[in-house]
């Protein structure tokens, strides 16, 4: 992909382009699901290089093929993730010098800036996946990495909170928040960013063998998870009220699906935190509890997806902004729900249906449900390359990327 220069796009840039980085990182996770649930990994909660190599060496042709596809997918989208991150940082630096940036920082759209820490948190999560898959002996030193990872996520979290402080400080003290233009779920993006930080901070709780590290991880993660839930609840009501009164914003319509990835991230965070409580603090949650939690989360996602897709279809969004000539950075928000549903399907199947005995692992039903997750993954791969071709190539479709409110 030959990417248009950051300077050339400065006049139509939006921080929502960081969702392109997020989408590539999310697709890395979808490939890691193959390894997470198909490769045996006794002795630790996630597969590492040695487990993957052993499974590839001793496994049959289907196992070898799955591991090869997963490794290539993780490596390929890691490269794309880093490439779009570097491009975004350059474009953002140029954008900061424009009047459009000043206008954005004084409007409803200021919360688009939270796409930056959201993408940064995904990059750190993606880096951890790269280490697990490609670095031999990583698990032997992982306890030294957990504190550094928590410091990194906390730094990203502080950055996100500072951006939110700027927005709420202006809106709550000076006023100026235009409720009539809040007719989308765009304001839930900050919740997504906080949840991504929270799920990263929860990783040591699930994986560390040191109770102190687990405890610190649990406490730090809980702050961002609770903040994300509270903020999402408030903005869900405000956004729905504005949409019922003024109708949804056509360009911001993909944000109606932002609840879907938010629920996936929160569900994974809860799984990680509960595992840490079980291992170190004698809390024995049952498989039925996990099944209930995942079922509730998935049903929320399907309900929200039904609403969002109905609105998108009424607007003809895909024919305009994906396959058509119109161009909006907000169209990258379509990638997150598909990726999130793919990942959630893997977790629901393995940690829910298989765990309680409703589906046998590697049965016909198991692979049929796995095929749904893979179909969603393939669709999102197509969408990422379609959008990248439209937005990052100089010969792409004409139009402007108007920041969504």
Secondary structure, DSSP 8 states (H G I E B T S, - for coil): -----TTTTGGG--GGGHHHHHHHHHHHHHHHHHHHHHS--TTSSS--HHHHHHHHHHS-HHHHHHHHHHHHHHHHHHHHHHHHHHHHHHHHHHHTTSHHHHHHTTSGGGGGGHHHHHHHHHHHHHHHHHHHHH-TTGGGGHHHHHHHHHHHHHHHHHHHHHHHHHHHHHHHHT----GGG--SSGGGHHHHHHHHHHHHHHHHHHH-S-HHHHHHHHHHHHHHHHHHHHHHHHHHHHHHHHHHHH---STTGGGGGHHHHHHHHHHHHHHHHHHHHHHHS-----HHHHHHHHHHHHHHHHHHHHHHHHHHHHHTHIIIIISSS---GGGGHHHHHHHHHHHHHHHIIIIIITTTTSS-TTSHHHHHHHHHHHHHHHHHHHHHHHHHHHHHSTTS---------
